[in-house]
Amino acid sequence: MFKNKKILGLITARSKSQRLPRKNILPLGKKPLFKWTVNESLKSKYLDFIVISTDDRKIIKQSRNISKLITLKRSNKLSHEKSKTKDVILDLFNKKIFDFDIICLLQPTSPLRSYKDIDGSIERMLKHNAKALVSINFSNSYRKWPVKISKNLLSSFKKENNLKAGYQLNGAIYLSYVNFFKKKKLFLQIKH
């Protein structure tokens, strides 16, 4: 708990992937991709619960013996290649298994994110009384998820500007108050 807020870390690791089948269990270094995120999330001093949502039998088997990690079997409906992460999150909210104020989405496809990045992001969000926070980086070339920033808020999110240098979502950390996510169905606190 940090500043009287219960924080849940959610790792989403489905088995199906269009471009790289079963990518979350493929080895990076000497361990499966998903374990990089699991290991760093377990080091966080602010995550009260850590849940991995998956339909992959190997991930379920390898996760069962990790203390402090809760494994949730994802339904087939939420496991196909066109499934949206927001639906997985809303399903978790609807199950009411955990009582928490903030959700921290950690995708296995960002294995270089450290627990310091996670904790620093949580501190920043609460320090600035933000409803949500996403990690971004500056790119001099192609941007898959381009954004513009104005007064610490995203002011636009347009794919047509993706060939210009600028900021982009990097997929490492997504934070949101539960009520904000339920209302907006996204992690972006956008300024219009």
Buried (B, 14 or more C-beta within 10 A) or exposed (E): EBEEBBBBBBBBBBBBEEEEEBBBBEEBEEBBBBBBBBBBBBEBEBBBBBBBBBBBEBBBEBBEEBEEBBBBEBEEEBBEEEBEBBEBBBBBBEEEEBEBBBBBBBBBBBBEBBBEBBBBBBEEBBEEEBBBBBBBEEBEEEBEBBBBEEEEBBEEBEEEBBEEEBBBBBBBBBBBBBEBBEEBEBBBBEEE
